[in-house]
Amino acid sequence: MNTNHRLSSRLNGMRGFTLIDVMTAVAIVGILAAIAIPSYISFLAKGNRSAAQAHLADIAQQQQQYLLDARTYASTLVQLHMTTPGNVSAYYTVAITNGDAPPTFTATATPIAGTGQAADVTLSIDSAGNKLPSGTW
């Protein structure tokens, strides 16, 4: 009997969480989410842009090797024996355009509409090593 009395007196002293406690926790989680989610999305966009920039730099390097071998620049990635990596092709369309004499090329990565990179800028690198837009490289 005495043990039942002690148990019931302990249970009467415990109350649990109040509505104010729960609402405070929800507010804190909401504030953290409002800060963290946009930062995370920005982080992903920068990572995707970096992958595209690295791919364009690889294209430029392969183009220089192709120029030494063929005395002209390649007009497609197939000629360079390259493919666009999945983490780049999911967000960017990569293309190579050749100029006239002297041989020149420009490799561009254009963001694909409807993806997380849609608001990003078009990245490019040319045969002279110029990288545009300059603020993003």
Secondary structure, DSSP 8 states (H G I E B T S, - for coil): -HHHHHHHHHHHH-----HHHHHHHHHHHHHHHHHHHHHHHHHHHHHHHHHHHHHHHHHHHHHHHHHHHHSS--SSTTTTT----HHHHTTEEEEEEE-SSS--EEEEEEE-TTSTTTTS--EEEETT--EESGGG-
